[in-house]
Amino acid sequence: YLTCEEGGSWQIDRMFSQPNEKRVVSLSRILRNEKLCFASFTRGTLDVAVIYEVSPRAAAEEAERQLDVSSNEISHISFSNSWTSTHGTKVWPVQHDEGCRHGWLFHLPCTSSSKERHPAVFHDIDTIEDLLALQAPLP
């Protein structure tokens, strides 16, 4: 996860543009991940405002672009909200489809001990009590 306050930018510090060996190691910090999550918090709080999932390949390409134009040997790479929303997928909050009576839809994986593959289970959440009620086994 990379985090920032709303209106800020996500950053990875100490990325080497040169020498090439250090640049490769710097880019591997991005590419070694299966995915990257960029989260922003509502200013002055720890409330998550939005989370984007970005592919490591897209982030590494942007990092390389920024390193190519940097005059510094060591740089901070910034990912703007505009870049992230264009190259990523918003994974939080998830807007619900038509017919859902509440504002958000949560996906909870099936916790069955069975080896069978179960379809995804979706639940409308309106209050914290609704969320806590899901801690009980699903019918």
C-alpha positions as CSV (number, residue, x, y, z in Angstrom):
1,Y,0.0,0.0,0.0
2,L,1.0,3.6,-0.8
3,T,-1.0,6.1,1.2
4,C,-1.6,9.9,1.2
5,E,-4.2,12.4,2.3
6,E,-6.9,13.4,-0.1
7,G,-5.6,15.8,-2.6
8,G,-2.0,14.6,-2.2
9,S,0.0,12.2,-4.3
10,W,1.4,8.8,-3.6
11,Q,5.2,8.5,-3.5
12,I,8.0,6.0,-3.6
13,D,11.2,7.5,-2.2
14,R,14.8,6.8,-2.9
15,M,14.4,5.5,-6.5
16,F,17.8,5.5,-8.3
17,S,17.9,6.8,-11.9
18,Q,21.6,5.8,-12.1
19,P,23.8,3.8,-12.1
20,N,21.8,1.2,-14.0
21,E,22.4,-1.6,-11.4
22,K,20.7,0.6,-8.7
23,R,17.9,1.6,-11.1
24,V,17.1,-2.1,-11.7
25,V,17.0,-2.7,-7.9
26,S,14.8,0.4,-7.5
27,L,12.3,-0.7,-10.1
28,S,12.3,-4.2,-8.6
29,R,10.7,-2.7,-5.5
30,I,7.7,-2.1,-7.7
31,L,7.7,-5.1,-9.9
32,R,8.1,-7.7,-7.1
33,N,4.5,-7.1,-6.1
34,E,1.4,-8.9,-7.5
35,K,-0.5,-5.6,-7.3
36,L,-0.1,-2.2,-5.7
37,C,-2.8,-0.4,-3.7
38,F,-3.0,3.3,-3.5
39,A,-5.1,4.5,-0.6
40,S,-6.0,8.1,0.4
41,F,-7.4,9.2,3.7
42,T,-9.8,12.0,4.4
43,R,-7.7,15.0,5.4
44,G,-7.0,15.0,9.1
45,T,-8.4,11.5,9.7
46,L,-7.7,7.9,9.3
47,D,-10.9,7.4,7.3
48,V,-10.2,5.7,4.0
49,A,-11.5,7.9,1.2
50,V,-10.5,5.8,-1.8
51,I,-8.3,2.8,-2.7
52,Y,-7.1,2.1,-6.3
53,E,-5.4,-1.1,-7.4
54,V,-2.6,-0.5,-9.9
55,S,-0.6,-3.1,-11.8
56,P,3.1,-3.1,-11.0
57,R,3.9,-2.9,-14.7
58,A,1.9,0.3,-15.1
59,A,3.6,1.8,-12.0
60,A,7.0,0.7,-13.1
61,E,6.5,2.3,-16.6
62,E,5.5,5.6,-14.9
63,A,8.5,5.3,-12.6
64,E,10.8,4.8,-15.5
65,R,9.3,7.8,-17.3
66,Q,9.9,10.0,-14.3
67,L,13.5,8.6,-13.7
68,D,14.3,9.3,-17.4
69,V,13.5,13.0,-17.0
70,S,15.0,13.4,-13.6
71,S,18.3,15.3,-13.2
72,N,18.9,13.7,-9.8
73,E,20.6,10.4,-9.2
74,I,18.1,9.6,-6.4
75,S,14.4,10.7,-6.9
76,H,11.0,10.5,-5.3
77,I,8.5,9.1,-7.7
78,S,5.0,10.6,-7.4
79,F,1.7,9.2,-8.6
80,S,-1.0,11.8,-9.0
81,N,-4.7,11.2,-8.3
82,S,-5.3,11.8,-12.0
83,W,-2.6,9.2,-13.1
84,T,-3.8,6.7,-10.5
85,S,-7.5,7.0,-11.4
86,T,-6.6,6.6,-15.1
87,H,-4.2,3.6,-14.8
88,G,-5.8,1.9,-11.8
89,T,-9.1,0.3,-10.8
90,K,-11.1,1.8,-7.9
91,V,-11.6,-1.0,-5.4
92,W,-12.9,1.1,-2.4
93,P,-15.5,2.3,-2.0
94,V,-17.3,0.0,-4.4
95,Q,-20.5,1.5,-5.8
96,H,-23.4,-0.9,-5.7
97,D,-25.4,-2.0,-8.7
98,E,-29.1,-1.1,-9.2
99,G,-31.5,-2.7,-6.8
100,C,-29.2,-2.5,-3.8
101,R,-31.0,-0.4,-1.2
102,H,-27.9,0.8,0.7
103,G,-24.9,2.8,-0.3
104,W,-22.2,0.1,-0.4
105,L,-21.7,-3.5,-1.4
106,F,-19.2,-5.7,0.4
107,H,-17.8,-8.9,-1.0
108,L,-17.1,-11.5,1.7
109,P,-15.4,-14.8,0.6
110,C,-17.1,-18.0,1.6
111,T,-15.6,-19.5,4.7
112,S,-16.8,-23.0,4.1
113,S,-14.3,-25.8,4.9
114,S,-15.5,-27.6,1.8
115,K,-13.1,-28.0,-1.1
116,E,-15.9,-27.0,-3.6
117,R,-15.7,-23.7,-5.3
118,H,-18.4,-21.4,-4.0
119,P,-19.9,-18.4,-5.8
120,A,-19.1,-15.0,-4.4
121,V,-21.5,-13.9,-1.6
122,F,-22.5,-10.2,-1.6
123,H,-24.1,-8.4,1.3
124,D,-25.7,-4.9,1.7
125,I,-24.2,-3.1,4.6
126,D,-26.1,-0.2,6.2
127,T,-24.8,-0.1,9.7
128,I,-21.9,-1.4,11.8
129,E,-24.4,-3.8,13.3
130,D,-25.0,-5.3,9.8
131,L,-21.3,-5.7,9.3
132,L,-20.9,-7.4,12.8
133,A,-23.8,-9.7,12.1
134,L,-21.8,-11.1,9.2
135,Q,-19.2,-12.4,11.6
136,A,-21.7,-15.2,12.4
137,P,-21.7,-18.2,9.9
138,L,-23.6,-17.5,6.8
139,P,-26.7,-19.6,6.1
